[in-house]
């Protein structure tokens, strides 16, 4: 069976960057997190950017699910869970740190 356009794009990005798929999930999560923070005009203590990362990760895994079912006949749910965790982990950690500490808050001067 032919590779889907989605899989072809992913493979091209892996080839062009020389990064592993796991690394790319981490970068995508951080880029979406920061982009959503700017686009939503939310201060960093908001969890909405993390929700945006989760939505993007879920959509990507739904596309992978479709491709798995077409090419393999089954869903590699463990791989999908791994990918979602890789994508959401650092944005979630950053959000928790930002909300629980004053590390990224101005000094008020």
N, CA, C and O atoms as CSV, one atom per row, in Angstrom:
chain,resi,resn,atom,element,x,y,z
A,1,UNK,N,N,0.844,-1.187,0.000
A,1,UNK,CA,C,0.000,0.000,0.000
A,1,UNK,C,C,0.885,1.245,0.000
A,1,UNK,O,O,1.938,1.264,0.637
A,2,UNK,N,N,0.456,2.276,-0.712
A,2,UNK,CA,C,1.191,3.532,-0.790
A,2,UNK,C,C,1.163,4.262,0.540
A,2,UNK,O,O,0.242,4.112,1.343
A,3,UNK,N,N,2.207,5.059,0.745
A,3,UNK,CA,C,2.279,5.880,1.943
A,3,UNK,C,C,1.346,7.073,1.785
A,3,UNK,O,O,1.280,7.677,0.714
A,4,UNK,N,N,0.624,7.414,2.851
A,4,UNK,CA,C,-0.287,8.567,2.796
A,4,UNK,C,C,0.518,9.857,2.699
A,4,UNK,O,O,1.714,9.884,2.990
A,5,UNK,N,N,-0.154,10.915,2.289
A,5,UNK,CA,C,0.492,12.226,2.203
A,5,UNK,C,C,1.010,12.648,3.579
A,5,UNK,O,O,2.094,13.220,3.692
A,6,UNK,N,N,0.233,12.365,4.614
A,6,UNK,CA,C,0.635,12.721,5.983
A,6,UNK,C,C,1.936,12.015,6.358
A,6,UNK,O,O,2.855,12.641,6.887
A,7,UNK,N,N,2.014,10.711,6.085
A,7,UNK,CA,C,3.223,9.951,6.410
A,7,UNK,C,C,4.400,10.417,5.557
A,7,UNK,O,O,5.529,10.478,6.045
A,8,UNK,N,N,4.150,10.746,4.294
A,8,UNK,CA,C,5.213,11.240,3.412
A,8,UNK,C,C,5.797,12.544,3.928
A,8,UNK,O,O,7.011,12.745,3.909
A,9,UNK,N,N,4.917,13.433,4.391
A,9,UNK,CA,C,5.376,14.712,4.948
A,9,UNK,C,C,6.220,14.464,6.198
A,9,UNK,O,O,7.285,15.059,6.359
A,10,UNK,N,N,5.746,13.589,7.079
A,10,UNK,CA,C,6.501,13.281,8.297
A,10,UNK,C,C,7.872,12.709,7.964
A,10,UNK,O,O,8.873,13.112,8.557
A,11,UNK,N,N,7.926,11.772,7.022
A,11,UNK,CA,C,9.201,11.163,6.636
A,11,UNK,C,C,10.137,12.191,5.993
A,11,UNK,O,O,11.349,12.143,6.203
A,12,UNK,N,N,9.581,13.110,5.218
A,12,UNK,CA,C,10.392,14.167,4.601
A,12,UNK,C,C,10.999,15.078,5.669
A,12,UNK,O,O,12.165,15.461,5.577
A,13,UNK,N,N,10.204,15.421,6.678
A,13,UNK,CA,C,10.704,16.274,7.764
A,13,UNK,C,C,11.813,15.556,8.526
A,13,UNK,O,O,12.825,16.170,8.863
A,14,UNK,N,N,11.637,14.269,8.801
A,14,UNK,CA,C,12.675,13.486,9.481
A,14,UNK,C,C,13.947,13.501,8.644
A,14,UNK,O,O,15.042,13.702,9.169
A,15,UNK,N,N,13.797,13.288,7.344
A,15,UNK,CA,C,14.957,13.241,6.451
A,15,UNK,C,C,15.650,14.603,6.379
A,15,UNK,O,O,16.875,14.684,6.472
A,16,UNK,N,N,14.866,15.673,6.212
A,16,UNK,CA,C,15.443,17.017,6.067
A,16,UNK,C,C,16.130,17.511,7.338
A,16,UNK,O,O,17.166,18.172,7.270
A,17,UNK,N,N,15.558,17.192,8.489
A,17,UNK,CA,C,16.121,17.697,9.751
A,17,UNK,C,C,17.189,16.782,10.329
A,17,UNK,O,O,18.056,17.232,11.079
A,18,UNK,N,N,17.133,15.507,9.986
A,18,UNK,CA,C,18.060,14.553,10.589
A,18,UNK,C,C,17.710,14.208,12.023
A,18,UNK,O,O,18.488,13.553,12.715
A,19,UNK,N,N,16.553,14.642,12.469
A,19,UNK,CA,C,16.102,14.364,13.835
A,19,UNK,C,C,15.253,13.105,13.864
A,19,UNK,O,O,14.661,12.716,12.857
A,20,UNK,N,N,15.202,12.481,15.016
A,20,UNK,CA,C,14.342,11.310,15.180
A,20,UNK,C,C,12.886,11.758,15.275
A,20,UNK,O,O,12.597,12.925,15.542
A,21,UNK,N,N,11.979,10.815,15.054
A,21,UNK,CA,C,10.552,11.132,15.192
A,21,UNK,C,C,10.231,11.565,16.619
A,21,UNK,O,O,9.417,12.466,16.824
A,22,UNK,N,N,10.863,10.932,17.608
A,22,UNK,CA,C,10.633,11.320,19.003
A,22,UNK,C,C,11.037,12.774,19.238
A,22,UNK,O,O,10.303,13.528,19.876
A,23,UNK,N,N,12.199,13.166,18.724
A,23,UNK,CA,C,12.653,14.542,18.883
A,23,UNK,C,C,11.688,15.511,18.230
A,23,UNK,O,O,11.383,16.564,18.790
A,24,UNK,N,N,11.208,15.162,17.055
A,24,UNK,CA,C,10.279,16.042,16.356
A,24,UNK,C,C,8.981,16.222,17.126
A,24,UNK,O,O,8.404,17.309,17.109
A,25,UNK,N,N,8.511,15.180,17.800
A,25,UNK,CA,C,7.303,15.317,18.626
A,25,UNK,C,C,7.543,16.338,19.732
A,25,UNK,O,O,6.660,17.141,20.034
A,26,UNK,N,N,8.708,16.316,20.329
A,26,UNK,CA,C,9.034,17.265,21.398
A,26,UNK,C,C,9.061,18.687,20.846
A,26,UNK,O,O,8.491,19.602,21.440
A,27,UNK,N,N,9.725,18.866,19.706
A,27,UNK,CA,C,9.786,20.198,19.091
A,27,UNK,C,C,8.405,20.696,18.675
A,27,UNK,O,O,8.076,21.862,18.897
A,28,UNK,N,N,7.603,19.834,18.081
A,28,UNK,CA,C,6.248,20.228,17.671
A,28,UNK,C,C,5.448,20.668,18.895
A,28,UNK,O,O,4.748,21.680,18.855
A,29,UNK,N,N,5.554,19.907,19.977
A,29,UNK,CA,C,4.833,20.270,21.201
A,29,UNK,C,C,5.225,21.646,21.711
A,29,UNK,O,O,4.365,22.438,22.098
A,30,UNK,N,N,6.522,21.934,21.713
A,30,UNK,CA,C,6.983,23.229,22.207
A,30,UNK,C,C,6.590,24.368,21.268
A,30,UNK,O,O,6.199,25.442,21.726
A,31,UNK,N,N,6.691,24.139,19.951
A,31,UNK,CA,C,6.318,25.171,18.988
A,31,UNK,C,C,4.819,25.466,19.075
A,31,UNK,O,O,4.418,26.630,19.065
A,32,UNK,N,N,3.994,24.429,19.160
A,32,UNK,CA,C,2.546,24.638,19.277
A,32,UNK,C,C,2.227,25.352,20.589
A,32,UNK,O,O,1.395,26.259,20.615
A,33,UNK,N,N,2.875,24.953,21.663
A,33,UNK,CA,C,2.668,25.584,22.971
A,33,UNK,C,C,2.967,27.079,22.908
A,33,UNK,O,O,2.147,27.896,23.327
A,34,UNK,N,N,4.135,27.438,22.388
A,34,UNK,CA,C,4.512,28.850,22.314
A,34,UNK,C,C,3.635,29.594,21.309
A,34,UNK,O,O,3.225,30.729,21.556
A,35,UNK,N,N,3.347,28.949,20.171
A,35,UNK,CA,C,2.480,29.579,19.174
A,35,UNK,C,C,1.085,29.825,19.708
A,35,UNK,O,O,0.508,30.886,19.470
A,36,UNK,N,N,0.536,28.859,20.429
A,36,UNK,CA,C,-0.798,29.011,21.004
A,36,UNK,C,C,-0.807,30.089,22.083
A,36,UNK,O,O,-1.782,30.827,22.228
A,37,UNK,N,N,0.274,30.174,22.830
A,37,UNK,CA,C,0.375,31.211,23.858
A,37,UNK,C,C,0.286,32.593,23.224
A,37,UNK,O,O,-0.405,33.477,23.730
A,38,UNK,N,N,1.003,32.770,22.098
A,38,UNK,CA,C,0.978,34.055,21.398
A,38,UNK,C,C,-0.376,34.268,20.708
A,38,UNK,O,O,-0.979,35.334,20.831
A,39,UNK,N,N,-0.846,33.250,19.986
A,39,UNK,CA,C,-2.086,33.383,19.210
A,39,UNK,C,C,-3.306,33.619,20.106
A,39,UNK,O,O,-4.191,34.406,19.771
A,40,UNK,N,N,-3.339,32.937,21.233
A,40,UNK,CA,C,-4.470,33.082,22.147
A,40,UNK,C,C,-4.333,34.303,23.046
A,40,UNK,O,O,-5.246,34.649,23.796
A,41,UNK,N,N,-3.182,34.944,22.955
A,41,UNK,CA,C,-2.876,36.119,23.778
A,41,UNK,C,C,-3.082,35.824,25.261
A,41,UNK,O,O,-3.607,36.636,26.023
A,42,UNK,N,N,-2.644,34.630,25.630
A,42,UNK,CA,C,-2.760,34.217,27.026
A,42,UNK,C,C,-1.418,34.396,27.717
A,42,UNK,O,O,-0.354,34.204,27.130
A,43,UNK,N,N,-1.509,34.763,28.959
A,43,UNK,CA,C,-0.289,34.785,29.765
A,43,UNK,C,C,0.120,33.337,29.982
A,43,UNK,O,O,-0.720,32.437,29.967
A,44,UNK,N,N,1.387,33.120,30.181
A,44,UNK,CA,C,1.883,31.757,30.290
A,44,UNK,C,C,1.238,30.922,31.392
A,44,UNK,O,O,1.220,29.699,31.253
A,45,UNK,N,N,0.709,31.488,32.476
A,45,UNK,CA,C,0.068,30.614,33.458
A,45,UNK,C,C,-1.218,29.939,32.989
A,45,UNK,O,O,-1.816,29.194,33.764
A,46,UNK,N,N,-1.661,30.162,31.779
A,46,UNK,CA,C,-2.882,29.539,31.279
A,46,UNK,C,C,-2.592,28.122,30.786
A,46,UNK,O,O,-1.522,27.854,30.241
A,47,UNK,N,N,-3.560,27.212,30.984
A,47,UNK,CA,C,-3.420,25.837,30.472
A,47,UNK,C,C,-3.962,25.692,29.047
A,47,UNK,O,O,-3.822,24.623,28.453
A,48,UNK,N,N,-4.581,26.746,28.479
A,48,UNK,CA,C,-5.116,26.653,27.124
A,48,UNK,C,C,-4.054,26.280,26.086
A,48,UNK,O,O,-4.349,25.480,25.199
A,49,UNK,N,N,-2.837,26.821,26.156
A,49,UNK,CA,C,-1.825,26.383,25.196
A,49,UNK,C,C,-1.501,24.882,25.302
A,49,UNK,O,O,-1.193,24.246,24.294
A,50,UNK,N,N,-1.569,24.326,26.495
A,50,UNK,CA,C,-1.345,22.884,26.652
A,50,UNK,C,C,-2.484,22.107,26.007
A,50,UNK,O,O,-2.264,21.059,25.400
A,51,UNK,N,N,-3.695,22.620,26.140
A,51,UNK,CA,C,-4.848,21.983,25.489
A,51,UNK,C,C,-4.649,22.010,23.969
A,51,UNK,O,O,-4.955,21.032,23.288
A,52,UNK,N,N,-4.140,23.122,23.439
A,52,UNK,CA,C,-3.873,23.212,21.999
A,52,UNK,C,C,-2.851,22.157,21.578
A,52,UNK,O,O,-3.005,21.535,20.527
A,53,UNK,N,N,-1.819,21.951,22.380
A,53,UNK,CA,C,-0.815,20.920,22.084
A,53,UNK,C,C,-1.465,19.541,22.094
A,53,UNK,O,O,-1.196,18.722,21.215
A,54,UNK,N,N,-2.307,19.283,23.070
A,54,UNK,CA,C,-2.996,17.999,23.154
A,54,UNK,C,C,-3.891,17.773,21.944
A,54,UNK,O,O,-3.959,16.659,21.425
A,55,UNK,N,N,-4.575,18.809,21.490
A,55,UNK,CA,C,-5.438,18.697,20.307
A,55,UNK,C,C,-4.595,18.371,19.071
A,55,UNK,O,O,-4.948,17.474,18.305
A,56,UNK,N,N,-3.491,19.085,18.870
A,56,UNK,CA,C,-2.622,18.825,17.709
A,56,UNK,C,C,-2.060,17.408,17.778
A,56,UNK,O,O,-2.039,16.704,16.769
A,57,UNK,N,N,-1.606,16.984,18.955
A,57,UNK,CA,C,-1.071,15.631,19.107
A,57,UNK,C,C,-2.141,14.580,18.817
A,57,UNK,O,O,-1.862,13.567,18.174
A,58,UNK,N,N,-3.350,14.818,19.283
A,58,UNK,CA,C,-4.451,13.871,19.067
A,58,UNK,C,C,-4.819,13.776,17.587
A,58,UNK,O,O,-5.045,12.683,17.068
A,59,UNK,N,N,-4.877,14.920,16.916
A,59,UNK,CA,C,-5.182,14.905,15.476
A,59,UNK,C,C,-4.106,14.128,14.718
A,59,UNK,O,O,-4.421,13.332,13.833
A,60,UNK,N,N,-2.847,14.355,15.061
A,60,UNK,CA,C,-1.760,13.614,14.425
A,60,UNK,C,C,-1.886,12.119,14.645
A,60,UNK,O,O,-1.659,11.328,13.729
A,61,UNK,N,N,-2.244,11.737,15.847
A,61,UNK,CA,C,-2.373,10.307,16.144
A,61,UNK,C,C,-3.618,9.706,15.504
A,61,UNK,O,O,-3.624,8.519,15.176
A,62,UNK,N,N,-4.667,10.493,15.320
A,62,UNK,CA,C,-5.830,9.994,14.578
A,62,UNK,C,C,-5.470,9.733,13.120
A,62,UNK,O,O,-5.937,8.761,12.525
A,63,UNK,N,N,-4.641,10.599,12.546
A,63,UNK,CA,C,-4.156,10.366,11.180
A,63,UNK,C,C,-3.280,9.119,11.123
A,63,UNK,O,O,-3.369,8.333,10.179
A,64,UNK,N,N,-2.432,8.942,12.137
A,64,UNK,CA,C,-1.614,7.723,12.211
A,64,UNK,C,C,-2.497,6.488,12.372
A,64,UNK,O,O,-2.221,5.448,11.774
A,65,UNK,N,N,-3.556,6.593,13.173
A,65,UNK,CA,C,-4.499,5.490,13.367
A,65,UNK,C,C,-5.102,5.072,12.032
A,65,UNK,O,O,-5.152,3.888,11.699
A,66,UNK,N,N,-5.558,6.067,11.273
A,66,UNK,CA,C,-6.136,5.775,9.953
A,66,UNK,C,C,-5.116,5.048,9.063
A,66,UNK,O,O,-5.444,4.061,8.405
A,67,UNK,N,N,-3.881,5.550,9.056
A,67,UNK,CA,C,-2.844,4.926,8.233
A,67,UNK,C,C,-2.492,3.525,8.731
A,67,UNK,O,O,-2.278,2.617,7.927
A,68,UNK,N,N,-2.430,3.343,10.055
A,68,UNK,CA,C,-2.163,2.010,10.619
A,68,UNK,C,C,-3.241,1.018,10.198
A,68,UNK,O,O,-2.937,-0.103,9.789
A,69,UNK,N,N,-4.493,1.433,10.299
A,69,UNK,CA,C,-5.589,0.529,9.940
A,69,UNK,C,C,-5.552,0.171,8.457
A,69,UNK,O,O,-5.837,-0.966,8.081
A,70,UNK,N,N,-5.199,1.145,7.617
A,70,UNK,CA,C,-5.140,0.880,6.177
A,70,UNK,C,C,-3.946,0.010,5.803
A,70,UNK,O,O,-4.071,-0.875,4.956
A,71,UNK,N,N,-2.791,0.246,6.420
A,71,UNK,CA,C,-1.584,-0.475,6.004
A,71,UNK,C,C,-1.319,-1.734,6.818
A,71,UNK,O,O,-0.803,-2.714,6.278
A,72,UNK,N,N,-1.660,-1.731,8.106
A,72,UNK,CA,C,-1.351,-2.866,8.978
A,72,UNK,C,C,-2.580,-3.681,9.368
A,72,UNK,O,O,-2.478,-4.867,9.680
A,73,UNK,N,N,-3.739,-3.031,9.345
A,73,UNK,CA,C,-4.962,-3.700,9.755
A,73,UNK,C,C,-5.237,-3.602,11.250
A,73,UNK,O,O,-6.218,-4.159,11.744
A,74,UNK,N,N,-4.373,-2.896,11.966
A,74,UNK,CA,C,-4.570,-2.699,13.402
A,74,UNK,C,C,-3.912,-1.390,13.816
A,74,UNK,O,O,-3.084,-0.835,13.093
A,75,UNK,N,N,-4.299,-0.908,14.997
A,75,UNK,CA,C,-3.781,0.344,15.529
A,75,UNK,C,C,-2.623,0.054,16.468
A,75,UNK,O,O,-2.739,-0.782,17.364
A,76,UNK,N,N,-1.526,0.731,16.269
A,76,UNK,CA,C,-0.383,0.631,17.184
A,76,UNK,C,C,-0.579,1.663,18.298
A,76,UNK,O,O,0.076,2.705,18.328
A,77,UNK,N,N,-1.511,1.338,19.223
A,77,UNK,CA,C,-1.902,2.291,20.256
A,77,UNK,C,C,-0.751,2.633,21.197
A,77,UNK,O,O,-0.685,3.752,21.707
A,78,UNK,N,N,0.149,1.693,21.433
A,78,UNK,CA,C,1.302,1.980,22.298
A,78,UNK,C,C,2.199,3.048,21.693
A,78,UNK,O,O,2.696,3.922,22.404
A,79,UNK,N,N,2.406,2.981,20.384
A,79,UNK,CA,C,3.208,3.994,19.693
A,79,UNK,C,C,2.499,5.345,19.737
A,79,UNK,O,O,3.141,6.381,19.909
A,80,UNK,N,N,1.183,5.334,19.583
A,80,UNK,CA,C,0.420,6.584,19.635
A,80,UNK,C,C,0.485,7.211,21.030
A,80,UNK,O,O,0.667,8.422,21.152
A,81,UNK,N,N,0.342,6.416,22.060
A,81,UNK,CA,C,0.437,6.919,23.427
A,81,UNK,C,C,1.827,7.517,23.676
A,81,UNK,O,O,1.956,8.589,24.267
A,82,UNK,N,N,2.855,6.811,23.218
A,82,UNK,CA,C,4.241,7.285,23.337
A,82,UNK,C,C,4.391,8.658,22.664
A,82,UNK,O,O,5.004,9.566,23.225
A,83,UNK,N,N,3.828,8.798,21.462
A,83,UNK,CA,C,3.929,10.052,20.717
A,83,UNK,C,C,3.198,11.194,21.421
A,83,UNK,O,O,3.708,12.312,21.488
A,84,UNK,N,N,2.011,10.915,21.943
A,84,UNK,CA,C,1.248,11.953,22.649
A,84,UNK,C,C,2.011,12.399,23.895
A,84,UNK,O,O,2.090,13.595,24.174
A,85,UNK,N,N,2.561,11.470,24.632
A,85,UNK,CA,C,3.336,11.817,25.833
A,85,UNK,C,C,4.540,12.663,25.446
A,85,UNK,O,O,4.812,13.679,26.087
A,86,UNK,N,N,5.271,12.256,24.396
A,86,UNK,CA,C,6.432,13.038,23.950
A,86,UNK,C,C,6.034,14.455,23.549
A,86,UNK,O,O,6.776,15.404,23.804
A,87,UNK,N,N,4.886,14.601,22.932
A,87,UNK,CA,C,4.453,15.904,22.429
A,87,UNK,C,C,3.972,16.817,23.556
A,87,UNK,O,O,4.232,18.020,23.527
A,88,UNK,N,N,3.292,16.274,24.523
A,88,UNK,CA,C,2.644,17.088,25.565
A,88,UNK,C,C,3.512,17.270,26.812
A,88,UNK,O,O,3.289,18.206,27.580
A,89,UNK,N,N,4.481,16.405,27.024
A,89,UNK,CA,C,5.226,16.391,28.284
A,89,UNK,C,C,5.832,17.753,28.660
A,89,UNK,O,O,5.506,18.299,29.713
A,90,UNK,N,N,6.706,18.301,27.812
A,90,UNK,CA,C,7.388,19.543,28.183
A,90,UNK,C,C,6.464,20.752,28.248
A,90,UNK,O,O,6.623,21.575,29.151
A,91,UNK,N,N,5.507,20.901,27.336
A,91,UNK,CA,C,4.559,22.005,27.527
A,91,UNK,C,C,3.801,21.912,28.862
A,91,UNK,O,O,3.568,22.925,29.520
A,92,UNK,N,N,3.424,20.700,29.250
A,92,UNK,CA,C,2.737,20.523,30.528
A,92,UNK,C,C,3.664,20.851,31.700
A,92,UNK,O,O,3.261,21.539,32.638
A,93,UNK,N,N,4.889,20.366,31.648
A,93,UNK,CA,C,5.859,20.659,32.710
A,93,UNK,C,C,6.084,22.165,32.823
A,93,UNK,O,O,6.083,22.720,33.922
A,94,UNK,N,N,6.277,22.822,31.676
A,94,UNK,CA,C,6.478,24.272,31.700
A,94,UNK,C,C,5.272,24.994,32.292
A,94,UNK,O,O,5.433,25.924,33.082
A,95,UNK,N,N,4.074,24.576,31.919
A,95,UNK,CA,C,2.866,25.206,32.457
A,95,UNK,C,C,2.771,25.047,33.965
A,95,UNK,O,O,2.427,25.993,34.673
A,96,UNK,N,N,3.071,23.868,34.451
A,96,UNK,CA,C,3.012,23.630,35.896
A,96,UNK,C,C,4.059,24.465,36.614
A,96,UNK,O,O,3.769,25.070,37.646
A,97,UNK,N,N,5.270,24.504,36.080
A,97,UNK,CA,C,6.329,25.314,36.700
A,97,UNK,C,C,5.926,26.786,36.714
A,97,UNK,O,O,6.088,27.472,37.723
A,98,UNK,N,N,5.404,27.261,35.597
A,98,UNK,CA,C,5.013,28.670,35.498
A,98,UNK,C,C,3.893,28.987,36.478
A,98,UNK,O,O,3.894,30.055,37.090
A,99,UNK,N,N,2.941,28.079,36.636
A,99,UNK,CA,C,1.816,28.339,37.533
A,99,UNK,C,C,2.177,28.202,38.999
A,99,UNK,O,O,1.591,28.876,39.846
A,100,UNK,N,N,3.128,27.344,39.308
A,100,UNK,CA,C,3.445,27.053,40.716
A,100,UNK,C,C,4.610,27.867,41.276
A,100,UNK,O,O,4.837,27.880,42.486
A,101,UNK,N,N,5.346,28.544,40.399
A,101,UNK,CA,C,6.507,29.305,40.872
A,101,UNK,C,C,6.458,30.720,40.321
A,101,UNK,O,O,5.612,31.046,39.488
A,102,UNK,N,N,7.353,31.537,40.782
A,102,UNK,CA,C,7.473,32.896,40.252
A,102,UNK,C,C,8.652,32.986,39.284
A,102,UNK,O,O,9.121,34.082,38.976
A,103,UNK,N,N,9.124,31.854,38.814
A,103,UNK,CA,C,10.312,31.789,37.966
A,103,UNK,C,C,10.203,32.669,36.727
A,103,UNK,O,O,11.192,33.289,36.336
A,104,UNK,N,N,9.032,32.744,36.099
A,104,UNK,CA,C,8.879,33.504,34.854
A,104,UNK,C,C,8.084,34.793,35.044
A,104,UNK,O,O,7.644,35.403,34.069
A,105,UNK,N,N,7.905,35.195,36.260
A,105,UNK,CA,C,7.170,36.442,36.518
A,105,UNK,C,C,8.174,37.570,36.672
A,105,UNK,O,O,9.295,37.376,37.140
A,106,UNK,N,N,7.742,38.746,36.266
A,106,UNK,CA,C,8.602,39.928,36.389
A,106,UNK,C,C,8.837,40.275,37.854
A,106,UNK,O,O,8.119,39.814,38.742
A,107,UNK,N,N,9.838,41.081,38.082
A,107,UNK,CA,C,10.168,41.467,39.450
A,107,UNK,C,C,9.248,42.552,39.978
A,107,UNK,O,O,9.279,42.875,41.165
A,108,UNK,N,N,8.412,43.126,39.083
A,108,UNK,CA,C,7.476,44.159,39.515
A,108,UNK,C,C,8.095,45.539,39.546
A,108,UNK,O,O,7.454,46.492,39.989
A,109,UNK,N,N,9.315,45.665,39.090
A,109,UNK,CA,C,9.989,46.976,39.049
A,109,UNK,C,C,9.604,47.750,37.840
A,109,UNK,O,O,10.075,48.871,37.648
